[in-house]
Amino acid sequence: MANITLVDDDENIVASVSLALESHGHKVTAWHDGASGLEALEASPPDLAILDVKMPRMDGMEVLRRLRQTSQIPVIMLTSKDEEIDEILGFNLGADDYIHKPSSGSRPCCAGRARTAASPSPRAKAPPRRSSAASCRWTRPATKAPGKASRSS
């Protein structure tokens, strides 16, 4: 199946997520701080990375930002934060999905399967994504006047 790098400082989360992923045939390599995790991700790119947002030595957002400068590995962020702005920032930095803690091990499993199946080669390099919250723009849906075709602006 997939080679997955899990970076989280919470040993209980690492144990439960690793167990769930391994029970589905995935190979999991775990790191307990962002700096070590980034080093491992750059040295041996996996099929999928799962990053905790809040970690010692380097948080998950910074790991993601640096990783996106050279790689398009699918990345799922694990977070205990509830603020939508944190997710928007992560998506703008290049996160592919978010999983809120606490979570059963099956949620990362399903998300991981979907991300690895839909992605190009994880070792493919791509230009970095924009990292500004302003890059996430919403446009108002076109309204329909009676008897007229709808138009997007």
Beta strands, then each sheet from edge to edge (+ up, - down):
strand 1: 3-7
strand 2: 27-31
strand 3: 48-52
strand 4: 75-79
strand 5: 97-100
sheet 1: 2+ 1+ 3+ 4+ 5+
end
